[in-house]
Every structure is written in structure tokens, then in C-alpha cells.
Amino acid sequence: MLFVRSENLTPNMRLAKPIYNKTGVLLYERDSKITSTIISSISNFGLIGVYILEPAEPVPPLSAEDIEFEKNQTVFVFSYKESLDNLKNGKLSDKFNPLVEQIIKIYGSLNHPINFVQNMRSPDDYVYKHGVSVAILCALISKYLKLDYRYQKTLISAAFLSNFGNLFIPDNIARKGTWLSANDKELIQISMEKGLDYLKQQDKKLLFPIDAIDLVEYYILSTSNDKIKPKPSKMNEYLSNILKVANAFDQLTAMNINHTPLSDVTAMKFLYAEQNKYSKKIVDALSKVIHIMPKGACIDLTTGDAAIVLEENNENFMKPVILRLIDNKIYDLNDPRTYKYIQIYDSMKTMDNRIKFDDDTLKQFQSDPYLNSMLSKFKRSS
């Protein structure tokens, strides 16, 4: 699977991902052959590019939930962009509150982890895609932490509104990607505070959801070197910690034309290592609501060889049951005797952050009698 910029598309290439319009209507299905008309449509939609299947590459398997997630991303991004455009003009879009409520309804009520699939971003659409991803992550975490609906609404609203200051970041800095100087970071903070000041001016006029602006103020000024940090309520401090984790994870793992993202597992290692910045409780919650090391994941081991995850460990994503390829044996990394010598170094992923092995491929391993008996043994002892 390759990412091809719009200007480099040619007829007969095959789409790797579906294309939806802003209301979620399917326009072009996966595996569709690109025509001149489709190329023109892609340019008119303002897409910087699309994913293309390589000539002999089959269409990758996707669950109904994965397909729905990608469709929702598209719809949410269009709605959010319209909301921010209206906000810049001093209006609160009639789509803002319904967008917040829809994200809570879909992702703030799930009782199982999902595949959090990132989308490709450019400097032109980064603000909108980042805001939507952070809002979805916050909704997922809020459900796991059993937050009341009122606080869920405050949190998701703040996830969207706290992103507003990104629109004021100078274009030359926004296009730099990750290579930022100390001066660049200072200008970004100034831009975020400029956005905050604007929101505070509009608060009474636009009637934002309750406590949302107070949360945004604390969240933004908590990283300021110049402004006095407001004293937050215990709940706003708690919600701000959720925002910090969701924001950092998305920034680390987002696919960007300017830099290569970190894998989910490397991003999680970073968040756990920075416990002075990111609450361990919140990072733990994040690890429970999205698949970090799912069944079928291809992984690099600290021993220098590779393996495949056979069984996900819902309690500790770093300790699944794996099939080590060098000796074709099963290892349970939850066993301290095994984990002492074999650990996960990183995951190997495709360009769109999906694992390479599908269920049909995994059946080849599970059908072997010896491997099946060993896996059953590990399941019984766990």
C-alpha cells in the first residue's frame, strides 16, 4: 500500500481506501480503478493524496467497525472544519454541539477496544484531523474511566476548542513538522494563548458547554512560561490530564507528509516514561481502549528476531502470547521466566498503521496440532 499525492495519480491505479463525501456517502469503493474523473474529484475534494494498492497487492481485510471508523473520521473532520471556520467569524456552528454529542454517543459508550486507525495529514488539514482524533481518544478514555455525561461533554468540547489556537500558528512553523526550535515552540504557545483569549471573549456570546472554556484555559496555560496558571478544580485537572495524554499520543502516532510517525507501542513507552508529564492512570486507560498489540501484529523482539502476536494480553499489551519465527515456537511473555529473556522491541506496521497479517493467514498457525495444544496450555494456566 502506497500513499500517492493527488498530482501524481494516474488512471488504472487502484484505491486502497474508500472515499466518502462530507456527509459520509460512499463515492468510491476500495479496489476501484482510478479514472480521470476520479482524479479530478480527488483534487476538488482538497485531498492531498490517497492510498493506492500496489499492482499485485490484494485488498486488505477490514472489519465493519474499521470501515465505519474511517467513514466517521471523514464526516467528523468536515463538520469540525465548518465549526472552526464559523468560530473564527464569531459564530458557533449549529454542527458543533451535535458533533460533540455524536462522538460521545459512538465512542464514549463503547465497552471494547478499537483499532485506532490514523489518517494521513498535511499542514493544511492537520488542525482538523488532529482535533477529531484527540476528541475520539478522549471519548474512549472517558468511558473507561466512567465519567458522567456532563464531564464527557466538557472534555470533548474542550478537545475541539483547545485546538483552535493552532489556526494562529505562523504557516512557516506549521509546515516544519517535528523539527522545532525553542523559538518555534514559544511562538506556538503564543498562538495557543491567542486562540484562548479569543474564545474567552466569545464565551458569553456563544454559550459554550459548561466549564469547557475553564478547562481549555487551564490546559493551555499549564504549559505557559509567562502567564499565571489558574487554580483548577480537581475535575478540570483530571480532565486536563486526559487531554494531555490524548493529544500527545495522537501527535506521536499521526501520519504526516513531513515526518514518520512512531508506532503505537513506542508512543506508549514514551508516555509511560514521562510520568512527570502524563498521568499513569490515564495512560493505562488509553492502553485498554485501543489495540496497541493486537492479535496478528508483526513485532520485532529485543533478541533481534521477529514474531507474530497470537493472543492479545488485555492486562499488559507488552506481554502477549507470540509465535517466534526463528524457531516456530510459542512463547507466553506473561511468564516471568520467558519475559526475562524475550521482550517486545517494537511493532512492524504498514504505512496506514494496520498490521500485515490477516485472520486467514493466522489460521495457518492455529491449525497446527502442536501449536494448538501449546496455546491451550498457556490459556489454561493464565
C-alpha positions as CSV (number, residue, x, y, z in Angstrom):
1,M,0.0,0.0,0.0
2,L,1.4,3.4,-1.0
3,F,0.4,7.0,-0.4
4,V,0.4,8.9,-3.6
5,R,-0.1,12.7,-3.8
6,S,-3.0,13.9,-5.9
7,E,-0.8,15.4,-8.6
8,N,0.9,12.1,-9.1
9,L,-2.2,9.9,-9.5
10,T,-2.6,8.2,-12.9
11,P,-5.5,6.2,-14.4
12,N,-5.8,2.5,-13.6
13,M,-4.2,2.8,-10.1
14,R,-6.4,1.0,-7.5
15,L,-7.8,2.7,-4.4
16,A,-6.7,1.1,-1.1
17,K,-9.3,3.0,0.9
18,P,-12.8,4.2,0.2
19,I,-13.6,7.8,-0.5
20,Y,-16.6,9.4,1.2
21,N,-18.2,12.8,0.8
22,K,-18.6,15.2,3.7
23,T,-21.9,13.5,4.8
24,G,-20.5,10.0,4.8
25,V,-21.9,8.9,1.4
26,L,-19.6,6.3,-0.3
27,L,-18.3,7.8,-3.5
28,Y,-15.6,5.3,-4.5
29,E,-15.1,1.8,-3.1
30,R,-11.8,0.1,-2.2
31,D,-10.2,-1.6,-5.2
32,S,-11.8,0.9,-7.6
33,K,-9.7,1.6,-10.6
34,I,-8.8,5.3,-10.8
35,T,-10.1,7.2,-13.8
36,S,-9.6,10.8,-14.9
37,T,-12.9,11.6,-13.4
38,I,-11.9,10.2,-10.0
39,I,-8.6,12.1,-10.1
40,S,-10.5,15.3,-10.8
41,S,-12.9,14.6,-7.9
42,I,-10.0,13.9,-5.5
43,S,-8.5,17.3,-6.4
44,N,-11.8,19.0,-6.0
45,F,-12.3,17.4,-2.5
46,G,-9.0,19.1,-1.5
47,L,-7.3,15.7,-0.7
48,I,-3.5,15.9,-0.6
49,G,-3.5,12.3,-1.9
50,V,-4.9,8.8,-1.4
51,Y,-3.7,5.3,-0.6
52,I,-3.1,3.1,-3.6
53,L,-2.7,-0.6,-3.8
54,E,0.4,-1.9,-5.4
55,P,-0.2,-3.8,-8.7
56,A,-0.2,-7.4,-7.2
57,E,-1.5,-6.4,-3.8
58,P,-4.9,-7.8,-2.7
59,V,-7.4,-5.6,-0.9
60,P,-6.6,-5.8,2.8
61,P,-9.2,-7.2,5.1
62,L,-11.2,-4.7,7.2
63,S,-13.9,-5.3,9.8
64,A,-17.2,-3.4,9.6
65,E,-16.1,-1.4,12.7
66,D,-12.9,-0.4,11.0
67,I,-14.8,0.8,7.9
68,E,-17.3,2.7,10.0
69,F,-14.4,4.3,11.9
70,E,-12.8,5.7,8.7
71,K,-16.2,6.9,7.4
72,N,-16.8,8.7,10.8
73,Q,-13.4,10.3,10.6
74,T,-14.3,11.9,7.3
75,V,-17.7,13.2,8.4
76,F,-16.3,14.5,11.7
77,V,-13.4,16.3,10.0
78,F,-15.8,18.1,7.6
79,S,-18.1,19.1,10.5
80,Y,-15.2,20.2,12.7
81,K,-13.7,22.4,9.9
82,E,-17.0,24.1,9.4
83,S,-17.3,24.7,13.2
84,L,-13.8,26.3,13.4
85,D,-14.4,28.4,10.3
86,N,-17.6,29.7,11.9
87,L,-15.9,30.2,15.2
88,K,-13.3,32.5,13.5
89,N,-16.2,34.6,12.3
90,G,-17.6,34.9,15.8
91,K,-20.3,32.2,15.4
92,L,-20.9,28.9,17.0
93,S,-21.8,26.5,14.2
94,D,-25.1,24.5,14.6
95,K,-22.9,21.5,14.0
96,F,-20.7,21.9,17.0
97,N,-22.8,20.5,19.8
98,P,-24.3,17.7,17.6
99,L,-20.7,16.7,16.7
100,V,-19.7,16.6,20.4
101,E,-22.8,14.5,21.2
102,Q,-22.3,12.1,18.3
103,I,-18.7,11.4,19.3
104,I,-19.8,10.7,22.9
105,K,-22.7,8.5,21.7
106,I,-20.4,6.4,19.4
107,Y,-17.0,6.4,21.2
108,G,-18.0,7.5,24.7
109,S,-20.1,4.4,25.2
110,L,-18.0,1.5,23.8
111,N,-17.2,-1.4,26.1
112,H,-14.4,-2.8,24.0
113,P,-11.1,-1.6,22.5
114,I,-11.0,-0.5,18.9
115,N,-8.4,-0.3,16.1
116,F,-7.5,3.4,16.2
117,V,-6.5,4.0,12.6
118,Q,-4.6,7.2,11.8
119,N,-5.1,9.2,8.6
120,M,-2.6,11.0,6.5
121,R,-2.2,14.7,7.3
122,S,-0.8,17.7,5.7
123,P,-0.1,21.2,7.1
124,D,-3.4,22.3,5.5
125,D,-5.7,19.8,7.2
126,Y,-3.6,18.9,10.3
127,V,-5.7,21.1,12.7
128,Y,-9.0,19.5,11.8
129,K,-7.8,15.8,11.7
130,H,-5.8,16.3,14.9
131,G,-8.8,17.8,16.7
132,V,-11.1,14.9,15.7
133,S,-8.6,12.2,16.7
134,V,-8.0,13.8,20.1
135,A,-11.8,14.1,20.7
136,I,-12.3,10.4,19.8
137,L,-9.5,9.3,22.1
138,C,-10.8,11.4,24.9
139,A,-14.3,9.9,24.5
140,L,-12.9,6.4,24.6
141,I,-10.8,7.1,27.7
142,S,-13.8,8.9,29.4
143,K,-15.9,5.8,29.1
144,Y,-13.3,3.6,30.5
145,L,-12.9,5.9,33.5
146,K,-16.7,6.0,33.9
147,L,-17.1,9.8,33.6
148,D,-20.6,11.2,33.9
149,Y,-22.1,12.6,30.6
150,R,-21.7,16.2,31.8
151,Y,-17.9,15.8,32.2
152,Q,-17.7,13.8,28.9
153,K,-19.3,16.8,27.2
154,T,-17.0,19.3,28.8
155,L,-14.0,17.1,27.9
156,I,-14.9,16.5,24.2
157,S,-15.9,20.2,23.8
158,A,-12.5,21.2,25.2
159,A,-10.7,18.8,23.0
160,F,-12.1,20.6,20.0
161,L,-11.9,24.2,21.4
162,S,-8.3,23.8,22.7
163,N,-7.2,23.1,19.2
164,F,-8.5,26.5,17.9
165,G,-5.2,28.3,18.7
166,N,-3.4,26.1,16.1
167,L,-5.1,28.2,13.4
168,F,-2.9,31.2,14.5
169,I,0.4,29.3,14.2
170,P,2.6,31.0,11.5
171,D,2.5,29.0,8.3
172,N,6.3,28.6,8.1
173,I,6.3,26.9,11.5
174,A,3.2,24.8,10.9
175,R,4.9,23.3,7.9
176,K,8.1,22.3,9.8
177,G,6.8,19.1,11.2
178,T,8.7,17.9,14.3
179,W,11.9,19.9,13.8
180,L,11.1,22.9,16.0
181,S,13.4,25.3,17.7
182,A,12.9,26.7,21.2
183,N,11.7,29.9,19.5
184,D,9.3,28.0,17.3
185,K,7.8,26.3,20.4
186,E,7.4,29.7,22.1
187,L,5.5,31.1,19.1
188,I,3.2,28.1,19.1
189,Q,2.4,28.6,22.8
190,I,1.7,32.3,22.0
191,S,-0.6,31.2,19.2
192,M,-2.5,28.8,21.5
193,E,-2.9,31.6,24.1
194,K,-4.1,33.9,21.3
195,G,-6.8,31.4,20.5
196,L,-7.7,31.1,24.2
197,D,-8.1,34.9,24.5
198,Y,-10.5,34.9,21.5
199,L,-12.5,32.0,23.0
200,K,-12.8,33.8,26.3
201,Q,-14.1,36.9,24.5
202,Q,-16.7,34.8,22.7
203,D,-17.7,32.7,25.7
204,K,-20.8,34.6,26.9
205,K,-22.0,35.3,23.4
206,L,-21.7,31.8,22.1
207,L,-22.6,29.8,25.2
208,F,-20.0,27.1,25.0
209,P,-20.8,23.9,27.0
210,I,-20.5,24.4,30.8
211,D,-16.9,24.6,32.1
212,A,-15.4,24.0,28.7
213,I,-13.5,27.3,28.5
214,D,-12.3,27.0,32.1
215,L,-10.8,23.6,31.1
216,V,-9.3,25.0,27.9
217,E,-7.7,27.9,29.9
218,Y,-6.1,25.6,32.4
219,Y,-4.9,23.1,29.8
220,I,-3.3,25.8,27.6
221,L,-1.8,27.9,30.4
222,S,-0.4,24.9,32.2
223,T,2.4,24.8,29.6
224,S,3.0,28.6,29.6
225,N,6.2,30.1,31.0
226,D,4.8,33.7,31.2
227,K,1.1,33.5,32.2
228,I,-0.1,32.8,35.7
229,K,-1.7,29.3,35.7
230,P,-5.3,29.4,37.0
231,K,-6.1,27.2,40.0
232,P,-8.2,24.4,38.6
233,S,-11.0,22.4,40.2
234,K,-10.0,18.8,40.8
235,M,-12.2,17.6,38.0
236,N,-10.7,20.1,35.5
237,E,-7.2,19.0,36.5
238,Y,-8.3,15.4,35.9
239,L,-9.8,16.2,32.5
240,S,-6.7,18.2,31.5
241,N,-4.6,15.1,32.2
242,I,-6.8,13.2,29.8
243,L,-6.4,15.9,27.1
244,K,-2.6,15.8,27.6
245,V,-2.3,12.0,27.0
246,A,-4.7,12.0,24.0
247,N,-3.0,15.0,22.4
248,A,0.5,13.5,22.9
249,F,-0.5,10.1,21.6
250,D,-2.1,11.5,18.5
251,Q,0.9,13.8,17.7
252,L,3.3,10.9,18.2
253,T,1.5,8.4,16.0
254,A,-0.2,10.6,13.3
255,M,0.9,10.0,9.8
256,N,2.3,13.2,8.3
257,I,3.8,14.0,5.0
258,N,6.6,15.8,6.8
259,H,7.7,13.1,9.2
260,T,7.5,9.4,10.0
261,P,5.2,8.5,12.9
262,L,6.1,6.4,15.9
263,S,4.4,3.0,16.3
264,D,1.7,2.8,18.9
265,V,3.9,0.7,21.2
266,T,6.8,3.1,21.0
267,A,4.4,6.0,21.7
268,M,3.0,4.2,24.7
269,K,6.5,3.5,26.0
270,F,7.3,7.2,25.8
271,L,4.1,8.2,27.7
272,Y,4.9,5.7,30.5
273,A,8.5,7.0,30.7
274,E,7.3,10.6,31.1
275,Q,5.2,10.2,34.2
276,N,6.0,13.6,35.4
277,K,4.0,14.9,32.4
278,Y,1.5,12.2,31.7
279,S,-0.7,10.5,34.4
280,K,0.0,6.8,34.5
281,K,-3.7,6.2,35.3
282,I,-4.7,7.9,32.1
283,V,-2.0,6.1,30.0
284,D,-3.2,2.8,31.5
285,A,-6.8,3.7,30.4
286,L,-5.6,4.5,26.9
287,S,-3.9,1.1,26.6
288,K,-7.3,-0.5,27.5
289,V,-9.4,1.3,24.9
290,I,-7.4,0.9,21.7
291,H,-5.5,-2.1,20.4
292,I,-1.8,-1.5,21.0
293,M,-0.5,-5.0,20.3
294,P,-3.5,-6.9,18.7
295,K,-3.7,-10.5,17.6
296,G,-1.8,-10.8,14.3
297,A,0.6,-7.9,14.9
298,C,4.1,-8.4,13.5
299,I,6.7,-7.5,16.1
300,D,10.4,-7.0,16.5
301,L,11.9,-8.6,19.6
302,T,14.8,-7.5,21.8
303,T,16.5,-10.7,20.8
304,G,16.9,-9.3,17.3
305,D,14.4,-11.6,15.5
306,A,10.7,-11.3,14.7
307,A,7.4,-12.8,16.0
308,I,3.6,-12.7,15.5
309,V,1.1,-12.0,18.3
310,L,-1.2,-15.0,18.7
311,E,-3.1,-13.8,21.7
312,E,-3.5,-10.2,22.9
313,N,-2.9,-9.6,26.6
314,N,-5.7,-7.2,27.7
315,E,-4.0,-6.5,31.0
316,N,-0.5,-5.8,29.7
317,F,-0.1,-5.2,26.0
318,M,3.7,-5.8,26.2
319,K,3.1,-9.4,27.3
320,P,1.0,-11.3,24.7
321,V,1.4,-14.9,23.6
322,I,3.6,-14.8,20.5
323,L,4.8,-17.2,17.8
324,R,8.6,-16.6,17.4
325,L,9.5,-17.0,13.8
326,I,13.2,-18.0,14.3
327,D,12.2,-21.3,15.9
328,N,8.5,-21.6,15.2
329,K,7.7,-21.9,18.9
330,I,5.0,-20.3,21.1
331,Y,6.1,-18.1,24.0
332,D,3.9,-16.5,26.7
333,L,5.5,-13.2,27.5
334,N,3.4,-13.0,30.6
335,D,5.6,-15.8,32.1
336,P,8.3,-14.0,34.1
337,R,10.8,-16.7,33.1
338,T,10.2,-16.0,29.4
339,Y,9.9,-12.2,29.7
340,K,13.3,-12.1,31.4
341,Y,14.9,-13.1,28.1
342,I,12.4,-12.2,25.4
343,Q,10.6,-8.8,25.2
344,I,8.9,-6.7,22.5
345,Y,11.1,-4.1,21.0
346,D,8.6,-2.5,18.5
347,S,5.8,-3.4,16.2
348,M,6.2,-3.7,12.4
349,K,3.3,-1.9,10.6
350,T,2.1,-1.0,7.2
351,M,2.0,2.7,6.1
352,D,-1.6,3.1,7.3
353,N,-0.8,1.7,10.8
354,R,-2.5,-1.6,10.1
355,I,-0.9,-4.9,10.9
356,K,0.1,-7.0,7.9
357,F,-1.3,-10.4,8.9
358,D,-5.0,-11.1,8.5
359,D,-7.2,-13.8,10.1
360,D,-6.9,-16.2,7.1
361,T,-3.1,-16.1,7.5
362,L,-3.3,-16.6,11.3
363,K,-5.4,-19.8,10.7
364,Q,-2.4,-21.4,9.1
365,F,-0.6,-21.2,12.5
366,Q,-3.7,-22.1,14.6
367,S,-4.4,-25.2,12.6
368,D,-1.2,-26.9,13.5
369,P,-2.0,-29.5,16.3
370,Y,1.2,-28.9,18.3
371,L,0.8,-25.1,18.3
372,N,-2.8,-25.5,19.2
373,S,-2.1,-27.7,22.2
374,M,0.6,-25.4,23.4
375,L,-1.7,-22.3,23.1
376,S,-4.4,-24.2,25.0
377,K,-1.9,-24.9,27.8
378,F,-1.0,-21.3,28.1
379,K,-4.7,-20.3,28.2
380,R,-5.5,-22.7,31.0
381,S,-2.5,-21.6,33.1
382,S,-3.3,-17.9,32.7
